[in-house]
């Protein structure tokens, strides 16, 4: 069974997949670019969240097409890798976190636009456990309990917004809740690794700039890739 990986800022420039082959996947919700590779004898399907040219902003991402493409390919397990801002001084930039829950008070896409269906969203605990075990085996420091708060983007949050949400969550980002909820609707197992690439607006006095976020994300990439490779190797099977 292939493993799906969704990457964004945290995996810009990754060499994890080696000579991956690009393929377009057409779904009823739109066309998605995917990259196929075999790593440690495990088939990997990589989806660049911001498109192959890294130019799709958070509010324009076609989450429904992305998740449907995995479903259509028979991919049942997905690790979403996201960049997040820290809402707690103790969670420093360059930390890796594996959220156990999430909050989103903004609109999340759904496959049930025309049906009265209520799903109970969540993150897959068995996949979370494998990620954490991989990190611990490598002695990579990782935070195993955190709540992810999703905001709509593309703008960053105001100081007042951060002051409000920091009492309810640990990290803030723009993607994970949408992916996790849609995965639940499709019956897919989804877990997340977030690289903490900055303090959220107002947690510290420094001003935020996107180029600094990308630079910090690049510094976390080595540990992130080691953990992903360990997960891939520990569940070595092919389709």
C-alpha positions as CSV (number, residue, x, y, z in Angstrom):
1,X,0.0,0.0,0.0
2,X,1.4,3.4,-1.0
3,X,1.9,6.1,1.5
4,X,0.7,9.6,0.7
5,X,2.7,12.7,1.7
6,X,1.4,16.2,1.4
7,X,4.2,18.8,1.5
8,X,4.2,22.6,1.7
9,X,6.7,25.2,2.8
10,X,8.4,22.7,5.1
11,X,9.4,20.5,2.2
12,X,10.3,23.1,-0.4
13,X,13.4,21.8,-2.1
14,X,13.3,18.3,-0.5
15,X,15.4,15.6,-1.9
16,X,13.4,12.9,-0.1
17,X,11.8,11.5,-3.2
18,X,14.9,11.3,-5.4
19,X,14.0,10.8,-9.0
20,X,10.2,11.0,-8.6
21,X,8.0,10.8,-11.7
22,X,5.4,13.5,-12.2
23,X,1.9,12.6,-13.1
24,X,-1.3,14.6,-13.5
25,X,-4.4,13.1,-11.8
26,X,-7.8,14.2,-13.0
27,X,-10.6,14.1,-10.4
28,X,-14.2,15.4,-10.4
29,X,-13.0,18.4,-8.4
30,X,-10.0,19.3,-10.6
31,X,-6.6,18.2,-11.8
32,X,-3.8,17.6,-9.3
33,X,0.0,17.2,-9.8
34,X,1.5,14.2,-8.0
35,X,5.0,12.7,-7.8
36,X,5.5,9.0,-7.6
37,X,8.6,7.4,-6.1
38,X,9.8,4.3,-4.3
39,X,11.8,4.9,-1.0
40,X,13.1,1.9,1.0
41,X,10.9,-0.3,-1.2
42,X,7.8,1.6,-0.2
43,X,5.7,3.3,-2.8
44,X,5.3,7.0,-2.1
45,X,2.8,9.4,-3.6
46,X,3.8,13.0,-3.0
47,X,1.5,15.9,-3.4
48,X,2.9,19.5,-3.4
49,X,0.2,21.4,-1.6
50,X,1.1,24.7,-3.3
51,X,1.3,23.1,-6.7
52,X,4.4,22.0,-8.6
53,X,5.5,25.6,-9.1
54,X,4.9,26.6,-5.4
55,X,2.6,29.4,-6.4
56,X,-0.9,28.4,-5.1
57,X,-1.7,30.5,-2.0
58,X,-3.4,28.8,1.0
59,X,-6.9,30.2,0.3
60,X,-6.7,28.9,-3.3
61,X,-5.6,25.3,-2.6
62,X,-8.0,22.8,-4.1
63,X,-8.2,20.5,-1.0
64,X,-11.1,18.5,-2.3
65,X,-9.2,17.6,-5.5
66,X,-6.0,16.8,-3.5
67,X,-7.6,14.4,-1.1
68,X,-9.8,12.8,-3.8
69,X,-6.7,12.1,-5.9
70,X,-5.3,10.0,-3.1
71,X,-8.6,8.2,-2.7
72,X,-8.8,7.4,-6.4
73,X,-5.3,6.0,-6.4
74,X,-6.1,3.7,-3.4
75,X,-3.8,5.6,-1.0
76,X,-5.2,5.0,2.5
77,X,-2.6,6.6,4.7
78,X,-1.5,10.2,4.4
79,X,1.0,12.3,6.3
80,X,0.4,16.0,5.9
81,X,3.5,18.1,6.5
82,X,2.7,21.7,7.4
83,X,4.5,24.9,8.5
84,X,3.1,26.4,11.7
85,X,3.6,29.3,14.0
86,X,4.0,28.8,17.8
87,X,1.4,30.1,20.2
88,X,3.6,29.2,23.2
89,X,7.0,30.6,24.1
90,X,8.1,27.1,25.2
91,X,7.5,25.8,21.7
92,X,10.4,27.3,19.9
93,X,11.0,27.8,16.2
94,X,12.6,24.7,14.6
95,X,10.5,22.4,16.8
96,X,8.6,19.5,15.3
97,X,5.1,18.8,16.6
98,X,2.6,16.1,15.9
99,X,-0.8,17.5,16.7
100,X,-3.3,15.3,18.5
101,X,-6.3,17.6,17.7
102,X,-7.3,20.7,15.9
103,X,-9.6,23.7,15.9
104,X,-11.0,25.6,12.9
105,X,-13.7,28.2,13.2
106,X,-13.4,29.1,9.6
107,X,-15.1,27.4,6.7
108,X,-13.7,23.9,5.9
109,X,-14.5,22.3,2.6
110,X,-16.7,19.3,2.5
111,X,-17.7,16.6,0.1
112,X,-21.2,16.8,1.5
113,X,-22.3,20.1,0.0
114,X,-25.7,18.7,-1.0
115,X,-26.3,16.0,1.7
116,X,-27.2,16.2,5.3
117,X,-24.1,14.3,6.7
118,X,-22.1,15.1,9.9
119,X,-18.7,13.5,10.3
120,X,-16.7,13.4,13.5
121,X,-13.3,14.6,12.4
122,X,-10.0,13.6,14.0
123,X,-6.4,12.5,13.4
124,X,-5.4,8.8,13.0
125,X,-3.8,7.7,16.3
126,X,-2.0,4.7,14.9
127,X,-0.3,6.8,12.2
128,X,0.5,9.5,14.8
129,X,2.1,6.8,17.0
130,X,4.3,5.5,14.2
131,X,5.6,9.1,13.5
132,X,6.4,9.6,17.2
133,X,8.1,6.2,17.5
134,X,10.2,7.0,14.4
135,X,11.3,10.3,16.0
136,X,12.1,8.8,19.3
137,X,14.1,6.0,17.7
138,X,16.2,8.7,16.0
139,X,16.5,10.8,19.1
140,X,14.8,13.6,17.2
141,X,13.1,16.0,19.6
142,X,9.4,16.1,18.9
143,X,6.3,17.4,20.7
144,X,3.7,14.7,20.9
145,X,0.7,16.6,22.2
146,X,-0.5,19.8,20.6
147,X,-3.6,21.5,19.3
148,X,-3.4,23.0,15.8
149,X,-5.5,26.1,15.1
150,X,-6.4,26.7,11.4
151,X,-6.9,30.2,10.1
152,X,-8.0,31.0,6.5
153,X,-5.0,32.8,5.2
154,X,-3.4,34.1,3.1
155,X,-2.7,36.9,5.6
156,X,-1.1,36.2,9.0
157,X,-3.1,36.6,12.1
158,X,-3.5,39.9,14.1
159,X,-2.0,40.3,17.5
160,X,-5.6,40.3,18.9
161,X,-6.4,37.1,17.2
162,X,-3.3,35.4,18.5
163,X,-4.0,36.7,22.0
164,X,-7.4,35.0,21.8
165,X,-6.5,31.6,20.3
166,X,-3.3,31.0,22.3
167,X,-5.4,30.0,25.3
168,X,-7.0,27.2,23.2
169,X,-4.2,25.9,20.9
170,X,-0.5,25.4,20.7
171,X,0.3,26.1,17.0
172,X,-1.4,28.0,14.2
173,X,-1.4,27.3,10.5
174,X,-3.6,27.5,7.4
175,X,-4.0,23.9,6.0
176,X,-4.2,20.9,8.3
177,X,-7.8,21.1,9.5
178,X,-9.1,21.1,5.9
179,X,-7.0,18.1,4.9
180,X,-7.8,16.1,8.1
181,X,-11.5,16.7,7.8
182,X,-11.7,15.8,4.2
183,X,-9.6,12.7,4.8
184,X,-12.2,11.6,7.5
185,X,-15.0,12.1,5.0
186,X,-13.2,9.8,2.5
187,X,-12.3,7.2,5.1
188,X,-8.6,7.9,4.8
189,X,-6.1,7.8,7.7
190,X,-4.4,11.1,8.2
191,X,-1.8,12.5,10.6
192,X,0.3,15.6,10.6
193,X,3.8,16.8,11.3
194,X,4.2,20.5,11.7
195,X,7.5,22.3,11.6
196,X,7.4,25.3,13.9
197,X,8.9,28.1,11.8
198,X,8.2,31.2,13.7
199,X,6.4,32.6,16.8
200,X,2.9,33.8,16.0
201,X,2.3,37.5,15.7
202,X,2.7,39.2,19.1
203,X,4.1,36.2,21.0
204,X,7.5,37.8,20.8
205,X,8.4,41.4,19.6
206,X,10.0,40.4,16.3
207,X,8.1,41.2,13.1
208,X,7.1,38.3,10.9
209,X,8.1,38.1,7.2
210,X,7.4,35.2,4.9
211,X,11.0,34.9,3.7
212,X,12.1,34.3,7.3
213,X,9.4,31.6,7.7
214,X,10.7,29.8,4.6
215,X,14.3,30.1,5.8
216,X,13.5,28.6,9.2
217,X,11.5,25.8,7.6
218,X,14.6,24.9,5.5
219,X,16.6,24.5,8.8
220,X,14.1,22.0,10.1
221,X,14.1,19.9,6.9
222,X,16.9,17.5,7.8
223,X,15.2,16.3,11.0
224,X,11.8,16.2,9.2
225,X,13.2,14.1,6.4
226,X,14.9,11.7,8.8
227,X,11.6,11.1,10.6
228,X,9.7,10.6,7.4
229,X,12.3,8.1,6.1
230,X,12.1,6.2,9.3
231,X,8.3,6.0,9.1
232,X,8.6,4.8,5.5
233,X,11.2,2.2,6.4
234,X,9.3,0.9,9.4
235,X,6.2,0.2,7.4
236,X,8.0,-1.3,4.4
237,X,5.4,-2.7,2.0
238,X,4.6,-2.1,-1.7
239,X,1.5,-1.9,-3.8
